[in-house]
């Protein structure tokens, strides 16, 4: 346990979770309340490995993909990586997340791409990855762009 804490440090990590709104929307996520929901169905090894790195309390952007392409809310990791209940294949794991807050103004992918300080963000350079890490500086800037006065840090 101490080795894990040493490797990771005690700071929260930040993430981005992408979902097609017609499959699982921000409204669906919020409807689950404090019990949250599994972030299931991920079948990409890099995205799965990112979820394996998550710790309880980590925060993530909820991103609507396909047509909307925007950050619309913030979620919190409630339960660390465990077997994805939508498959018996032991290779696939997921975390459970809970909605924390809406973005007053969604932040679009175009806005993110137009911001020079975000040019190295994974979302800008690998927009297909469904679960990805976010740097603290990126987190703070996108929260500001979305109108969050006191974003969770």
Helices and strands as residue ranges (DSSP letters): H 2-8, E 14-19, H 26-31, G 33-35, E 37-38, H 45-53, E 59-64, E 70-83, E 93-108, H 109-114, G 116-118, H 122-125, E 131-134, H 136-145
